[in-house]
């Protein structure tokens, strides 16, 4: 067999060392593996005394890159110096690494103490028979954590006003965001994300839940709802809030697309414009990118979750955002706890086990058809803090990208 490879090497003009190198094992996988089905790196890489840049360069000497693309950015945050860069200015699809852009921009623009708010208003007066003679309004705040306990707080507020019967339709004010129900560049089957600013349990079922809550509170109402806006003279009866931190945790750990879009539209609403949309959110994010010394025209931001086929970022941009977050400790202290931990939780819970990266790497995964990405933080053996961005593109199997990313992370941590 060895003689055959030597003959093949001469015939095809391939270096002998390459012809004799072991053929990498191909791991079967599905064509569209979700973030939650991670691949375990079974064996740690052997010790290597070469400098880190040389070891990273060696990982790129792999036949998978004859037919796929990769961008790799590594920065030493402690030493404030670039460690490694390969294709870092190439525009690539980020998949759910887009959520890093969304979360960092939200923490920077909205503030780390920001809260999602859904409000109950009333206009009119209470009649002698405990009937509310006027209108009741719910103003949406696009809160994906709004649940039955929040609805009970609303009905408790009505009961406290003496309301036992509602004579008119309850008005739902959805002016928080635009009326689009589909993200720009989403595929036809990306229908699991409800772009509705009035959610209940992160689903577009608010009206049904409201009817149930009102009935359970013993308030008579025919269940009719209407669309409209809250007038300036309406009285605020109740406000329910959830913190940005509480939303970031499932958004990043579980890679929840609906929560990412809710955060994206909070950024849009920061403009102060009614029915704010993508245009307003992108303007805020581009302002942050510009402050990093990069040109926003080099990238395209289509949504907040990474579902869109029209998102284009670079490893350099993601690396610069991670560096910015690290320097701004107020942001870093809120971002870091939300990131999945290798071998422990979130979308990294089954990856990098048994390697130096286990329990060390904290990073955001990303997966769409043909794309696998990983960007985040780790600590090198020297004790220096690193940030990195790895973007694999044009891969047939998701495991191809994940195996490479796991090897990079193991190398960074050794």
C-alpha positions in Angstrom: 0.0 0.0 0.0 2.9 2.4 0.8 4.3 1.8 -2.7 0.9 2.7 -4.2 0.9 6.1 -2.4 4.5 6.8 -3.6 3.4 6.1 -7.2 0.3 8.2 -6.7 2.4 11.0 -5.3 4.7 11.0 -8.4 1.8 10.7 -10.8 -0.1 13.7 -9.3 2.9 15.8 -8.3 1.8 15.7 -4.6 4.5 15.9 -1.9 5.3 12.5 -0.5 4.7 13.6 3.1 1.3 14.8 2.1 0.4 11.6 0.3 1.4 9.5 3.3 -0.4 11.6 5.9 -3.3 9.8 7.6 -6.7 10.4 6.1 -8.9 12.3 8.5 -12.0 10.4 9.7 -15.3 11.7 8.3 -17.9 11.9 11.0 -21.5 11.4 9.7 -23.8 14.3 10.5 -27.0 15.9 9.4 -27.0 18.7 6.9 -28.6 21.2 9.3 -27.6 20.4 12.8 -29.0 22.7 15.5 -26.7 24.5 18.0 -28.0 22.2 20.8 -26.7 19.0 19.2 -23.0 19.5 19.8 -20.1 17.2 18.9 -17.8 15.9 21.6 -14.0 16.2 21.1 -13.0 12.8 22.5 -9.2 13.0 22.7 -7.1 16.0 23.8 -4.5 17.2 21.4 -0.9 16.2 22.2 1.4 18.7 24.0 3.2 21.0 21.6 6.0 23.4 22.6 5.8 25.6 19.5 4.7 29.2 20.0 0.9 29.7 19.8 0.9 31.4 16.4 2.8 28.4 14.9 0.4 25.9 16.4 -2.6 27.8 15.1 -1.1 28.0 11.7 -0.5 24.3 11.7 -4.2 23.7 12.3 -4.9 25.5 9.0 -2.8 22.9 7.2 -5.8 20.7 6.8 -7.4 19.2 3.6 -10.8 20.5 4.6 -9.6 24.0 3.6 -9.2 22.9 0.0 -13.0 23.1 -0.3 -14.2 25.2 2.6 -13.4 28.7 4.0 -12.3 29.8 7.5 -11.6 33.1 9.2 -9.7 33.1 12.5 -8.9 36.0 14.8 -7.2 35.7 18.2 -6.3 38.6 20.4 -4.4 38.7 23.7 -6.5 41.0 25.9 -4.0 41.0 28.8 -1.0 41.9 26.6 -3.2 44.1 24.3 -1.7 42.5 21.2 -2.9 40.5 18.1 -1.9 36.9 18.4 -3.2 35.5 15.1 -5.2 36.6 12.0 -6.3 34.6 9.0 -9.0 35.9 6.6 -10.1 38.2 9.3 -11.5 40.9 6.9 -13.5 38.4 4.8 -17.2 39.0 5.0 -18.9 35.8 6.1 -22.3 34.7 7.4 -22.2 34.8 11.2 -25.2 32.5 12.0 -26.0 33.0 15.7 -22.7 34.9 16.3 -24.9 37.7 15.2 -26.3 37.5 18.8 -23.0 38.8 20.0 -23.4 41.9 18.0 -27.0 42.3 19.3 -26.1 41.7 23.0 -23.0 43.9 23.1 -24.9 46.7 21.2 -27.8 46.4 23.6 -25.6 46.6 26.7 -23.7 49.6 25.2 -26.8 51.5 23.9 -29.5 50.7 26.4 -27.4 50.3 29.5 -26.7 47.3 31.7 -29.7 48.1 34.0 -32.2 48.2 31.1 -35.6 46.6 31.6 -38.3 45.4 29.3 -41.6 47.0 30.2 -45.2 46.0 29.4 -47.9 48.4 30.8 -51.6 48.4 31.6 -53.6 51.7 31.2 -57.2 52.7 31.6 -59.3 55.6 30.3 -62.8 56.3 31.7 -64.5 55.7 35.0 -66.0 53.0 37.2 -69.8 52.7 37.1 -72.0 52.0 40.1 -72.3 48.4 39.0 -68.5 47.9 39.0 -68.5 48.2 35.2 -65.5 50.0 33.7 -67.0 52.7 31.5 -64.2 53.4 29.2 -61.3 51.6 27.5 -58.4 49.5 28.9 -55.1 49.4 27.1 -52.0 47.1 27.1 -48.9 48.8 25.7 -46.4 46.2 24.3 -42.8 46.3 25.3 -41.7 43.2 23.3 -40.9 41.3 26.5 -40.2 37.6 25.7 -40.3 36.7 29.4 -43.8 38.1 30.0 -45.8 35.2 31.5 -49.0 34.3 33.4 -47.8 35.9 36.6 -47.5 39.2 34.8 -51.0 38.8 33.4 -52.3 38.1 37.0 -50.6 41.4 38.1 -52.6 43.2 35.4 -55.9 41.6 36.4 -55.1 42.2 40.1 -54.6 45.9 39.2 -58.1 46.0 37.6 -59.6 44.3 40.6 -57.9 46.8 42.9 -59.7 49.5 41.0 -63.0 47.8 41.7 -63.5 46.5 38.1 -65.8 43.5 37.9 -67.0 44.0 34.3 -65.3 45.3 31.2 -67.8 46.7 28.7 -65.5 47.5 25.7 -62.8 45.8 23.8 -59.3 45.8 25.4 -57.0 47.8 23.1 -53.6 46.2 22.3 -51.0 48.8 21.5 -48.3 47.3 19.3 -46.6 50.5 18.3 -43.3 49.5 20.0 -42.1 47.9 16.7 -43.0 47.9 13.0 -45.7 45.6 11.7 -43.4 43.2 9.8 -43.8 39.5 10.8 -40.8 38.2 8.9 -37.1 39.1 9.2 -35.2 40.4 6.2 -33.6 37.5 4.5 -35.3 34.7 6.5 -36.0 31.4 4.8 -39.6 30.4 4.2 -39.4 27.8 7.0 -38.0 30.2 9.7 -41.5 30.5 11.1 -40.8 29.7 14.7 -39.9 33.3 15.7 -42.9 35.4 16.3 -42.1 39.1 15.6 -44.9 40.2 17.8 -44.2 42.8 20.5 -46.9 41.3 22.7 -45.7 37.9 23.7 -46.8 35.4 26.3 -44.3 32.8 27.3 -42.2 33.9 24.3 -45.1 33.0 21.9 -47.6 35.0 20.0 -50.5 34.0 22.2 -51.1 37.1 24.3 -54.8 37.7 23.5 -55.7 34.1 24.4 -53.8 34.4 27.7 -55.4 37.7 28.5 -58.9 36.3 28.0 -58.0 33.4 30.3 -56.5 35.6 33.0 -59.5 38.0 33.0 -61.8 35.1 33.3 -59.8 33.6 36.2 -59.9 37.0 38.0 -63.7 36.8 38.0 -64.1 39.8 35.7 -66.9 39.7 33.1 -65.7 40.4 29.6 -66.6 39.2 26.1 -63.0 38.7 25.1 -62.9 41.2 22.3 -59.6 42.9 21.6 -58.8 45.8 19.2 -55.7 47.4 17.8 -54.8 51.0 18.8 -52.5 53.3 20.7 -52.6 54.5 24.3 -53.8 58.1 24.5 -51.8 60.6 26.5 -54.6 61.1 29.1 -54.8 57.4 30.0 -53.9 56.4 33.5 -51.1 53.9 34.1 -52.4 51.1 36.3 -49.5 48.6 36.3 -46.1 48.1 34.8 -44.3 44.7 34.5 -40.6 44.5 33.9 -37.9 42.0 33.2 -34.2 42.8 33.1 -32.0 42.7 30.1 -29.7 40.2 32.0 -32.7 37.8 32.4 -33.3 37.9 28.6 -29.6 37.6 27.6 -29.2 34.4 29.6 -31.5 32.1 27.5 -30.8 34.2 24.4 -27.1 33.3 24.5 -27.0 30.0 26.4 -29.8 28.4 24.4 -29.3 30.6 21.3 -33.0 31.6 21.5 -33.8 33.4 18.2 -37.0 35.0 19.5 -35.3 36.6 22.4 -32.6 37.9 20.2 -35.1 39.6 18.0 -36.8 41.1 21.1 -33.4 42.6 22.1 -32.8 43.8 18.5 -36.1 45.7 18.6 -35.3 47.2 22.0 -32.3 48.8 20.3 -34.6 50.0 17.5 -37.0 51.5 20.0 -34.2 53.4 21.6 -34.5 55.8 18.7 -37.8 57.1 20.2 -39.6 56.4 16.9 -43.0 54.6 17.0 -43.2 51.4 15.0 -39.4 51.3 15.0 -37.7 48.6 12.9 -34.5 47.2 11.4 -33.4 50.6 10.0 -33.4 52.2 13.5 -31.7 49.2 15.1 -28.9 49.1 12.5 -28.3 52.8 12.8 -27.6 52.4 16.5 -25.3 49.3 15.9 -23.4 51.1 13.1 -22.7 53.9 15.5 -21.0 51.4 17.9 -19.1 49.9 15.0 -17.9 53.3 13.9 -16.7 54.0 17.5 -14.4 50.9 17.2 -12.6 52.5 14.2 -14.2 50.3 11.6 -16.4 51.2 8.7 -20.0 50.0 9.0 -20.4 50.0 5.2 -18.1 46.9 5.1 -20.8 44.8 6.9 -24.5 44.0 6.7 -26.8 43.5 9.6 -30.1 42.1 8.6 -31.6 40.9 12.0 -30.7 40.4 15.6 -30.6 36.6 15.7 -28.5 35.5 12.8 -31.3 33.6 11.0 -31.1 35.9 8.0 -29.1 34.9 4.9 -28.3 38.5 4.4 -26.1 39.0 7.5 -22.4 39.5 6.7 -19.8 40.1 9.4 -16.0 39.5 9.7 -13.9 37.7 12.3 -12.2 41.1 12.8 -15.4 42.9 13.6 -16.5 40.2 16.1 -13.0 40.3 17.7 -13.2 44.1 18.0 -16.6 43.9 19.7 -15.3 41.3 22.1 -12.3 43.5 22.9 -14.6 46.5 23.4 -16.8 44.5 25.8 -13.8 43.4 27.8 -12.4 46.9 28.1 -15.8 48.1 29.2 -16.1 46.1 32.4 -19.7 47.2 32.9 -20.6 45.4 29.7 -18.2 42.4 30.2 -19.6 41.6 33.6 -23.1 41.2 32.1 -22.0 39.6 28.8 -19.7 36.9 30.1 -22.2 35.1 32.4 -24.6 34.7 29.4 -22.1 32.9 27.3 -22.1 29.0 27.0 -19.3 27.3 28.9 -17.4 24.5 27.1 -18.3 21.1 28.4 -20.7 22.5 31.0 -23.8 24.3 29.8 -25.7 25.9 26.9 -24.9 25.0 23.3 -21.4 24.1 24.4 -22.3 21.6 27.1 -21.2 18.5 25.1 -18.1 20.0 23.4 -14.4 20.1 24.3 -14.8 17.7 27.2 -11.6 16.2 28.4 -9.5 19.0 26.9 -7.9 22.1 28.4 -10.8 24.1 27.0 -13.4 22.4 29.2 -14.7 24.9 31.7 -12.4 27.5 30.3 -13.9 28.6 27.0 -17.0 30.8 27.2 -18.3 31.5 23.7 -21.3 31.9 21.4 -22.0 29.2 18.9 -23.6 29.7 15.5 -25.1 27.2 13.0 -27.0 27.6 9.8 -26.8 25.6 6.6 -23.2 25.5 5.5 -22.0 27.7 8.3 -20.5 27.1 11.8 -19.1 29.8 14.0 -17.7 30.3 17.5 -16.6 33.5 19.1 -15.8 34.3 22.7 -13.2 34.3 25.5 -10.8 31.9 27.1 -7.7 31.9 29.4 -4.4 30.7 28.0 -2.0 28.5 30.1 0.1 31.6 30.7 -2.9 33.2 32.5 -3.5 35.8 29.8 -7.1 36.4 28.8 -7.8 35.9 25.1 -10.7 36.6 22.8 -11.3 34.8 19.5 -13.6 34.5 16.5 -13.7 31.4 14.3 -16.0 31.4 11.2 -16.3 28.3 9.1 -18.1 28.6 5.8 -19.0 26.3 2.9 -19.1 23.2 5.1 -21.3 20.3 4.2 -21.3 18.9 7.7 -21.6 21.1 10.8 -19.2 18.7 12.6 -16.5 19.8 10.2 -16.5 23.3 11.6 -17.1 22.3 15.1 -14.1 19.8 15.2 -11.8 22.5 13.9 -13.2 25.1 16.4 -12.7 22.6 19.2 -9.1 22.0 18.2 -8.4 25.8 18.0 -9.9 26.3 21.5 -7.9 23.4 23.0 -4.8 24.9 21.4 -5.5 28.3 22.9 -6.0 26.9 26.4 -2.9 24.7 26.5 
